[in-house]
Amino acid sequence: MPLFQFFKGGSVKEYKKNLKKKHPAGSKQYTLKQSLKASLGTGEVIRESVKLPEGENENEWIAMNTIELFNTMNLCYGIVSEFCTDSSCPQMTAGPSVTYFWADSKKKEKPVSLPAPEYIEKLVVWVSEQLDDKTIFPEDGNYGKNFLPSAKKILGRMFRVYAHIYSNHWEKVKSLNAAAHINTCFKHFFYFIDEFKLIDEKDLEPMKGVISSLENK
């Protein structure tokens, strides 16, 4: 089943915090999205599908994919969100040795440990705010110097959600027969950030084993 069809028709309970972002019809990002959907849907190798199309603007391609990956991440977390509770996940972890702390740079808050559901809720709201900020994601395609650093930070935080799902909820994912779908979503995410070097290698360490396994499939 193609990546963009799995989550239709109520097959997965809608994640209550999902803030889906859309590309304006007729915009460059909308056109690029249709191209991406077509390539993934026809079974082309995902690694090839994330490469910059000839003649396209790299920032525009990164912006479009970042929005799509945000929507997909939300849907993937929606699969396990009802099982990810304050009691089951009192911290935002990726296995026993990695704990993520939340800090709002605008408020200059000291990083704090939060239950995973609260952490992810804050992350989703924060990413949504970044994507809505026209000084970062302009509709006219005139990207500023802050675009790429902002995109890297957004994707780095989104990676943490996948790391939490794989480390803390994978048995539940398998029991729901959703492993193949989440693997496909994460492959798309990883191949994209790897193609454009958007997340530092050291930050990928919590998923090193998963990445190695998926690359060999």
Secondary structure, DSSP 8 states (H G I E B T S, - for coil): --TTTTT-TTSS---TT-------TTSHHHHHHHHHHHHHHTT--HHHHTS--TT--HHHHHHHHHHHHHHHHHHHHHHHTTT--TTT-SSEESSTT-EE-B--TTTT---B---HHHHHHHHHHHHHHHHH-TTTS-TTS---TTHHHHHHHHHHHHHHHHHHHHHHSHHHHHHTT-HHHHHHHHHHHHHHHHHTT-S-GGGGGGGHHHHHHHHT-
